[in-house]
């Protein structure tokens, strides 16, 4: 474990892979710990220098008083890359992490490419979270314990088929989330950052190689948001996943997603 500092905020990050390769940094989604990238970390570590930071409020990073902003978390990422002595990095972000990646590329000059998974540019044309998903996220039955509540809120992020066939893995994910995910208050502060995020009028400034991947069946950040990114960013590569195409499609379809990311990075 390594630690960087952005002002008074200490930020934890893990470094894996080979120091002979280019750097790839994976940026987490809202409330999630580094566990969410375990499939991608394993796939890329043989050939790349891999950085996995904890966002403020999550894992081993500090949880300063909020609410937070995406701009602050992009500054945290800059502090991590500076501490790691990285001049250029391929930035991979999912959901809120994809928002941080966009903001980072607009505000700083170390981004060599962007890979944006299941994310949005925000703004007036953003496709909102479906009401059915919001009801699951904020309507947890009072009698549920912490494990049951995590399962209840997480179910819309996966396809029904994957959920039914992978109970053991889901229990492992619940364990990992209990260990490293953000507590309730920092999660709310991160949520405030997501709600306020909007770079929809600056997408044309993201003139760097960009891969956009999205699940066709995403019930958290609908696929229309990926299409907004593809329409606004100059000359991106945009691909969608139908089978296993949930919000967590990079877990459900890990092998295919990893192959696509590796292919994209190899072409840069």
N, C-alpha and C positions, 0 to 999 in steps of 0.2 A: 504494500500500500504506500502511495505517495500523497503528499499534501501540498497544495498551492494556496495562495492567499490573494483575495480580492478585497483590499481594505482590511476590515476587521473580520471578514468571513473566511474561514478555513474550508477548503474544498478538497475532498478525497478523490483520488483516482487510482485505478489499477493499470499497470502496464504489462503487456504480454506480447508474445511473438518474437520477431527477430529485429535486431537493430540495424540489419543490413537492408531492410525493405522500407518502402514509403510508409508514411504514417496514415492510419485510418482511425478516426475517433468516432465512437458511437454515443449518441446523446439520447437519454431516456425520455420516456413519456411521463405524463402527469402522475406523480406519486410513486412511480415504479422504481425499483432498485436495479442494480447492474445485472441481476439474474435474467432480465428480459432479453439480454443479448448473448446468452450462453451458447446458443446455436451458431450465431454469426461469429462470435469470438473464436470458437473451435475451428470454424471453416477458414478463417483468414489468418490465424496466428502463425501458420507455417511460413507464409510468404510476406507478411506485413508486420510493421510495428503497430500494435493495437493499443489504443488508449480508451479506457472506460471510466469516465468521471461520474460521480454522484452529483446530481443537481442540488443546489441549496435546499435544505429541508429534508433531504433524502439520505438514507444509508449512513455513511460515516462522515458526511459533510455537516457543517454547522447549519442550524435552523434559526437564522436571525429573525427578528420581528418583521412581519409582513404588513400588508400584502406585497407580493413580489411582482416584477415585470419581466417580460421576455427580454427586454434590453438588458436588465441586470443579469439575467442568466446567460446571455450572450457574452457579457463582460466576464462572467465567471469562467466561461469556456476559454476566452482569451487568456485569462490568468493561468489556467491549466496548461495550455499549449506553450505559453512563455516559460512556465516552470519546467516543463518537459524539454525545453530547448528545441522546439519544433518550429521550423520556418514555414513549412507548408504541410497541409493535411487534407485528406479527403474526409468530408464531414458527412456522416450518416445519421439521420435523425428520424424518429418515428413519433407521430402524433404531436404532443407538445415539443418533443425533441426536434421534430421537423420545423416547428416554428422558430425554435432557438437557432437552428441551422440557417434558416433564411435570414434572420436578424443578424446573425454573426457575419454572413457573407456580405451583407450591406454595410456593416459597421467596421469590419476589420479586413486585413489583406492576406491572411494566412490560408484561406480556403482555396484548395486546388480544384475541388469538384464538390458537388452536392448530390447526395442520394436521399430523397424525400419519400418516406413511407407513411401512408395513411394519415396525411396531414392536410393543412389548409392554409391559404394566405390570409384568412379572416376577411373582414370588410362587409359591405352591404349585400353582396351577392353570395356570401357564404351559405352553404346548405346546412341547416341546423341539425343538432342531435334529434333524432326522432323522439316523440313523446313517450313511446313505449320504453325506450332505453332510459330516459330521464326518470320514469316511474321506478324502474329497477334500481337505479343509482341512488335515489333519494327516498325510496319507500320500503326500506328494509323492515321486515316484521320485528317488532320490539322484542319478541321472545328469542330471536336468533343470537347465538353467541358469536364471538369474533370470527371464528372459522366459517360458520354458516353465512355470516354477513358478507365475507369476502367472496365466497362461492356465488351467492345470490347476485351481487353487483357485477361480478366478472362474466357471468354466463352470456350476456348479449355480445361480448367481445369475441366469442367463438361461434363457429357454426354448430348447429344441433348435432350433426353427425360426429364431429370431433369430440364434443362434450360427452356424448353417450359412449364413445369408444375408448376414452382415455382417462378414466377415473383416477387411476394411479398417478399419472402425470399431473392431473389437476390438483391432487392432494399434495404432490411435491411443490407445485407452484404456490399453493396456499402457504406451505411451510416457508418458502423463500420470501413471500410477501410479508409474512408476519415478522421475519427476521430483519428485512432491509427496507421495506417500503416506508414512505413518509407517514408520520402520525397524522391524526385528523386535522389539527390546526395548520401545520405546514402544507398539507394537501389542499386545504381551502385557500391558502395564500398563493399556491401555484395555480389553482383554479381561477383566481382573480386575474392572474397574468394571461391565462388562455382567453378569458372572456374579453379582455381589453386589446388583444393582439389584432393588428391590421397592417399588413404591408401590401395590400391589394393594388395600391396605386404606384408601387415601386418594383413590381415584378420584372419590368423590362430592364431594370438595372442589374439583374442577376445574370450577367453575360459570362457565365462560366459553365463548363460541362455539367449537365444536370440529368439525373435519372429519377423519374417519378414512378413509384410503384404503389398500387392501391388495390384493395380487395373489392370486387364487385358487390359483395354481400356485407360490406361494412355497416354495422348498425350503430356505430359510435360517431365516426367522422365519415359521412356518406361519400361515395365515390365521386359525386359531383364536385366535391372540393378538389380532388385530384385533377379533374378536368379544368377547373379554374386555374390551377397552377400551370397546367400544360398550355393553356391558351395565353397566359400572360408572360411566361418565362421564354426568352429567345431560344428557339431551336432545342427544346429538351427531348429526351427519350421518355415516352409515357407508355406504360404497360399495366394491364390489370389482370387480376387473378379471379376466376370464377370458382372453380373447385377449391374448397378451403379458403375462399376469399373473404374472411372475416376481418375485423379490426386487427386481430393478432395473427394475420395471415403469414407473417414472417416466422411464427412458431408452427402453425398448421402446415405450411408449405415451405418449411425451412430449407430443404435441399434445393428446391427450385429457386427460391429467393437468393440463397447463397450463390448458386451458380450464376444468376443474373448479375448480382453485385460484383462478383469476381470478374466476369466478362467485361462489365462496364469499366471497372478500375484498370484492368489490363490494357484497355484501349486509350487510356489517358497518358 
